[in-house]
Amino acid sequence: MSFFGISGMYYSGESLGEHRIVLAEDSNLFASMVSKRLKELFDIDVVVCRDYEDLQFAVENASFPAALAISNINLPGAENGEALNYLIDMSVPTIVFTGSFQESTREAILAKDIVDYVIKDSVFAVDMLAESVCRFLTNNKHHVLIVDDSPTARAVLTTQLKRYNFRTSSAESGAAALEILKSDPDIALVITDYNMPDIDGFELTRRIRAAYGPHQLRIIGVSSSTNRLLSARFLKAGGNDFVVRPFVNEEFYCRVNQNLDTLTKIRTLARDEERTERPRFPRLSS
């Protein structure tokens, strides 16, 4: 099966039907639309919960845990957001699917460590939700290396990326990062700070690019500096993107996704060309 997402994601692979997804939605229309779309795109059978009691039963009495929950902010029996608190307390990764949204709402739900949120404000809302589901269920195929000399910064990025279901490694220096890359060819994305004592982000990027092409991994530079030329220097050193701290969660996740989407497309194209390339045989003399 294959899927093209609105933001540029392309998924081509096996059915995702082995994953159990709980949908907490009291609207019959949206419950039907989401269930039908996830079934036809990924062969996922969704467990629909119409109220808070249904949700608790579905989570606590399942034969195996839910891989993901999709939940409205308010449900019958949980009119003040109790459903989200419950899902977080039960360690169920959750995507919020809501029609009521303001800046204060955004801050409140992001503080709950949710995976993502999708607003029911366009004809594309269900497809955007489907893409968010697909990303979460397949992000564990991607391995991200975080490079920063600050333990706090490494911990923050690690927590954020694991929330999105990525596999992560971390390095406290440029030299340590290069050693990790040598021992683990599975890494697809490097996120590196600029200001580090041994090898700064520019030099690390140059050394990585000397050994690994853009078809092998992507590099995102990060910094809290207000110097706008840092982004240009990262790009000229061989980086693919640059993000300024403090991050806006949605922007950071989008940048990570875009870089991994590009890498996936490059790798897919390379594999397709390799499959279609005809073997060349020496011409026989007459």
C-alpha positions in Angstrom: 0.0 0.0 0.0 1.1 3.6 -0.6 0.0 6.9 0.9 0.8 10.5 -0.1 0.3 13.0 2.8 -0.7 16.6 2.5 2.6 17.9 3.9 4.7 15.8 1.6 4.9 12.5 3.4 5.1 9.3 1.3 4.5 5.9 2.8 4.9 2.7 0.8 5.0 -0.5 2.8 3.0 -3.1 4.6 -0.4 -2.8 6.2 -0.4 -1.0 9.6 -3.4 -3.1 10.7 -1.5 -4.8 13.5 -1.7 -1.5 15.5 -4.6 -0.9 17.8 -6.0 2.6 17.7 -8.6 4.0 20.1 -10.8 6.9 18.8 -12.5 8.9 21.4 -15.1 10.9 19.4 -18.8 11.6 20.2 -19.6 13.0 16.7 -21.0 10.1 14.6 -19.9 12.0 11.4 -16.3 12.4 12.4 -16.1 8.9 14.0 -17.3 7.4 10.7 -15.0 9.5 8.5 -11.9 8.8 10.5 -12.6 5.0 10.9 -13.3 4.6 7.2 -10.2 6.6 6.1 -7.8 4.8 8.4 -9.2 1.4 7.2 -8.9 2.2 3.5 -5.5 3.8 3.7 -3.7 1.6 6.3 -6.1 -1.4 7.0 -6.4 -0.2 10.6 -9.6 -1.2 12.5 -10.4 1.7 14.9 -12.0 1.1 18.3 -14.6 3.9 18.6 -15.5 5.3 22.0 -18.4 7.6 22.2 -18.0 8.8 25.8 -15.5 8.7 28.7 -16.8 5.4 30.1 -16.3 3.7 26.7 -12.8 5.1 26.5 -11.9 3.8 30.0 -13.3 0.4 29.1 -11.4 0.2 25.8 -8.1 1.1 27.4 -8.3 -1.0 30.5 -9.9 -4.2 29.1 -8.0 -4.7 25.9 -6.0 -7.9 25.2 -3.1 -5.7 24.2 -2.4 -2.0 24.7 -3.3 0.7 22.2 -0.5 1.9 20.1 -2.2 5.3 19.8 -5.3 7.2 20.8 -7.1 9.9 18.9 -9.2 12.0 21.2 -11.5 15.0 21.2 -10.7 17.5 24.0 -14.2 17.1 25.5 -16.3 13.9 25.7 -19.6 13.2 27.3 -18.7 12.4 30.9 -15.4 14.3 30.5 -16.5 17.8 29.6 -13.4 19.5 31.1 -10.6 17.6 29.3 -10.4 14.7 31.7 -10.1 12.2 28.8 -6.7 13.7 27.8 -5.5 13.5 31.3 -6.6 9.9 31.6 -4.9 8.9 28.4 -1.6 10.6 29.4 -1.8 9.0 32.9 -2.3 5.6 31.2 0.8 6.2 29.0 -1.2 6.1 25.8 0.3 8.3 23.0 -2.4 10.7 21.9 -3.3 12.8 19.0 -5.9 15.5 19.7 -8.6 15.9 17.1 -10.7 19.0 18.0 -12.9 21.6 16.5 -12.5 24.2 19.3 -9.1 25.7 19.3 -7.5 28.9 20.6 -3.9 29.8 21.6 -4.7 29.1 25.2 -6.1 25.7 24.1 -2.8 24.9 22.2 -0.7 25.7 25.2 -2.8 23.6 27.5 -2.8 20.5 25.3 0.9 20.7 24.4 1.7 20.9 28.1 0.2 17.4 28.4 2.9 15.9 26.2 0.5 14.9 23.4 1.9 13.6 20.1 0.2 16.1 17.8 -3.1 17.9 17.3 -5.3 18.3 14.2 -8.1 20.9 14.0 -11.4 20.1 12.4 -11.5 23.3 10.3 -11.1 22.2 6.7 -12.0 19.4 4.3 -8.5 18.1 4.6 -8.7 17.6 8.4 -9.3 13.8 8.2 -6.4 13.4 5.7 -4.2 15.5 8.0 -5.1 13.3 10.9 -4.4 10.1 8.8 -0.9 11.5 8.0 -0.3 12.2 11.7 -1.3 8.7 12.5 1.0 7.2 9.8 3.9 9.3 10.9 3.7 8.2 14.5 3.3 4.5 13.6 6.3 4.6 11.2 8.6 7.2 12.9 10.4 4.4 14.8 12.0 3.4 11.5 14.0 6.6 11.7 17.1 6.9 14.0 18.0 10.5 15.0 21.4 11.5 16.5 21.3 14.6 18.8 24.7 16.4 19.3 25.0 19.0 22.1 27.4 19.6 24.9 24.5 20.6 27.2 22.9 17.6 29.1 19.7 19.6 29.5 19.5 20.4 25.8 20.1 16.8 24.9 17.5 15.6 27.3 14.9 18.1 26.0 15.4 17.1 22.4 15.5 13.4 23.2 12.2 13.6 25.1 10.6 15.6 22.3 11.7 13.2 19.6 10.7 10.1 21.6 7.3 11.6 22.1 7.0 11.4 18.3 8.1 7.8 18.4 11.6 8.3 16.8 14.6 6.2 17.9 17.3 8.4 19.3 21.0 8.5 20.2 22.9 11.4 21.8 26.4 12.7 21.8 28.0 15.3 24.1 30.6 16.4 21.6 31.4 16.4 17.9 34.1 13.8 18.3 31.6 11.4 20.1 29.1 12.0 17.3 31.6 11.0 14.6 32.3 7.8 16.6 28.6 7.0 16.9 28.1 7.5 13.2 30.9 5.1 12.4 29.4 2.4 14.6 25.8 2.9 13.6 25.0 3.3 9.9 21.3 3.3 10.6 21.2 7.0 11.6 19.2 9.1 9.2 19.2 12.5 10.8 21.8 14.5 12.8 20.6 17.5 14.9 23.7 19.4 16.0 24.2 22.5 18.1 26.5 25.1 16.8 28.5 26.2 19.9 30.4 23.2 21.2 33.9 23.2 22.8 35.8 20.5 20.8 34.3 20.7 17.3 31.7 23.3 16.5 28.6 22.6 14.5 30.0 23.9 11.3 33.1 21.7 11.4 31.1 18.7 12.5 28.8 19.2 9.5 31.8 19.5 7.1 33.3 16.3 8.5 30.0 14.4 8.3 29.5 15.5 4.7 33.0 14.4 3.8 32.0 10.8 4.8 28.2 10.7 4.2 26.3 12.1 1.2 22.9 13.7 1.3 21.4 10.4 0.1 22.7 8.8 3.3 21.6 11.2 6.1 20.3 14.7 6.7 21.8 17.4 9.0 19.9 20.1 10.9 21.8 22.8 12.8 20.4 24.4 15.9 21.4 27.5 17.9 20.0 30.0 20.4 22.1 32.7 18.8 20.4 35.7 17.3 23.1 35.8 14.5 21.0 35.3 11.4 24.1 34.4 9.3 24.5 31.1 11.3 21.9 29.5 9.1 23.8 30.4 5.9 27.0 29.1 7.3 25.4 25.8 8.3 23.9 25.4 4.8 27.3 26.2 3.1 29.0 23.7 5.3 26.7 20.9 4.0 23.7 21.1 6.3 20.2 20.7 5.1 18.3 23.0 7.6 18.6 25.3 10.6 16.3 25.9 13.5 16.6 28.7 16.1 16.1 28.0 19.8 13.7 28.1 21.6 11.8 25.9 19.2 8.1 26.2 18.3 7.1 22.6 18.7 5.1 22.4 15.5 7.8 24.1 13.4 10.5 21.8 14.8 8.5 18.6 14.1 7.7 19.9 10.6 11.4 20.5 9.9 12.3 17.1 11.1 9.6 15.5 9.0 10.5 17.4 5.9 14.1 16.3 6.1 13.2 12.7 6.6 10.6 12.8 3.9 13.2 14.1 1.5 15.7 11.4 2.5 13.0 8.7 2.1 12.2 9.9 -1.4 15.9 10.0 -2.4 16.4 6.5 -1.1 13.2 5.2 -2.8 14.3 6.8 -6.1 17.7 5.2 -5.8 16.2 1.8 -5.2 13.8 2.1 -8.1 16.6 3.0 -10.5 18.7 0.1 -9.3 15.8 -2.3 -9.9 15.0 -1.0 -13.4 18.6 -0.8 -14.5 19.2 -3.5 -17.1 22.3 -5.7 -16.8 24.9 -5.0 -19.5 26.4 -7.9 -21.3 29.5 -7.9 -23.5 28.7 -7.9 -27.2 29.5 -11.2 -28.8 31.7 -11.1 -31.8 30.4 -12.7 -35.0 
